[in-house]
Every structure is written in structure tokens, then in C-alpha cells.
Amino acid sequence: MKPSSADAPWSEARHRFDAGHPTAAGHFPGNPIIPGALLLDHALRVIGAAAPVEIQVAKFLRPIRPGDSVAIRWQHQAGGTVRFECRVRDEVALSGALKAAS
């Protein structure tokens, strides 16, 4: 019996954004965070999303700072949708879903 989408295993990879990451100086001075677009781009590359993809939803829930270690997790679902999330210290920082563009 094939598992349902909800039971499909999650894949995971880890990435640490360097404490001296070049975006830290300008985003934002005195309170650096990793830009959401950079985090999303990195997650898509780790997932192996072939271009072009349609990002169905992306929710940024907490900032990721230079020096943070991020767990990037993804799960393939029925219909070609891929759910994903980025976690820092067991807190979801980014959650979303994507699908190959038609």
C-alpha cells in the first residue's frame, strides 16, 4: 500500500549562513537578517526544484540571522506539489508549497 501524501517522508538538508554573510551589512545595519528572497532561493536549490516552478505560497514567519543553522525540509505530495519549510532551532522560519509550472 502506497503511503498517502500526509504520510510521505520528509527529506532534509542543513545549511548554515555564515556570520559574515555579505547581505548582513545592508539588510539591516545593526540588526542583520538573511533576506527572504535569498532564503527562498537557497531552499529551492536544495529541494532541486527544476525551473520554472510556481511558488503557490511562501510564508516568512521569523527572521533568520547570519550565523544561523537552517534545516530545510520538503515533502512530495500528490499532484506534483512539494511542501517545504525552513526551521531554525525547531521554529518554522519559512513555510510554503511549490509546483512545477505548466
C-alpha positions as CSV (number, residue, x, y, z in Angstrom):
1,M,0.0,0.0,0.0
2,K,1.4,3.4,-1.0
3,P,1.5,6.0,1.8
4,S,-0.8,9.0,1.5
5,S,0.7,12.4,0.9
6,A,0.4,13.2,4.5
7,D,2.4,10.1,5.4
8,A,5.1,10.7,2.8
9,P,8.6,11.1,4.3
10,W,10.2,14.4,4.7
11,S,13.7,15.0,3.2
12,E,16.0,17.3,5.0
13,A,19.2,19.2,4.4
14,R,21.1,21.6,6.6
15,H,22.7,24.9,5.7
16,R,24.5,27.5,7.9
17,F,24.5,31.1,6.7
18,D,28.0,32.5,7.5
19,A,28.1,35.0,10.3
20,G,29.9,37.4,7.9
21,H,27.4,36.8,5.1
22,P,27.6,39.8,2.6
23,T,23.9,40.6,2.9
24,A,24.3,41.3,6.7
25,A,25.9,44.7,6.1
26,G,22.9,46.2,4.3
27,H,19.9,44.1,5.4
28,F,19.6,45.7,8.0
29,P,22.5,47.7,9.6
30,G,22.7,47.0,13.3
31,N,20.1,44.2,13.1
32,P,21.2,41.9,10.2
33,I,18.8,39.3,8.8
34,I,19.2,37.0,5.8
35,P,16.9,38.4,3.0
36,G,13.8,36.3,2.4
37,A,14.4,36.0,-1.3
38,L,17.9,34.6,-0.6
39,L,16.5,32.0,1.9
40,L,13.7,31.0,-0.6
41,D,16.3,30.7,-3.5
42,H,18.5,28.6,-1.4
43,A,15.6,26.3,-0.3
44,L,14.5,25.9,-4.0
45,R,18.1,24.9,-5.0
46,V,18.4,22.4,-2.1
47,I,15.0,20.9,-2.9
48,G,16.1,20.5,-6.5
49,A,13.1,22.3,-7.9
50,A,13.5,22.4,-11.7
51,A,12.9,25.8,-13.3
52,P,10.3,27.0,-13.9
53,V,8.3,26.5,-10.7
54,E,5.2,28.1,-9.4
55,I,5.5,29.1,-5.8
56,Q,2.0,28.5,-4.5
57,V,2.6,30.0,-1.1
58,A,5.6,31.2,0.9
59,K,5.1,32.5,4.5
60,F,8.0,34.1,6.3
61,L,7.4,33.6,10.0
62,R,10.6,34.6,11.8
63,P,13.9,36.2,10.7
64,I,17.0,34.1,10.0
65,R,20.2,35.8,11.1
66,P,23.8,35.4,9.8
67,G,25.3,32.5,11.7
68,D,22.0,30.6,12.0
69,S,21.9,27.0,11.0
70,V,18.8,26.2,9.0
71,A,17.1,22.8,8.5
72,I,15.4,22.8,5.0
73,R,12.7,20.1,4.9
74,W,10.5,19.1,2.0
75,Q,7.8,16.6,1.2
76,H,6.4,15.5,-2.1
77,Q,2.7,15.3,-2.3
78,A,0.0,14.1,-4.7
79,G,-0.4,16.1,-7.9
80,G,3.2,17.3,-8.0
81,T,3.0,19.7,-5.1
82,V,6.1,20.0,-2.8
83,R,5.6,21.3,0.7
84,F,8.6,22.8,2.3
85,E,9.8,24.6,5.4
86,C,12.9,26.1,6.9
87,R,13.5,25.7,10.6
88,V,15.8,27.4,13.0
89,R,16.1,25.9,16.5
90,D,12.9,24.0,15.9
91,E,11.0,27.1,15.0
92,V,9.5,27.4,11.5
93,A,11.0,30.4,9.8
94,L,9.6,29.8,6.3
95,S,6.8,27.5,5.1
96,G,5.4,27.1,1.7
97,A,4.4,25.0,-1.3
98,L,5.5,24.8,-4.9
99,K,4.6,23.0,-8.1
100,A,6.2,22.7,-11.5
101,A,4.9,25.5,-13.7
102,S,2.7,24.4,-16.6
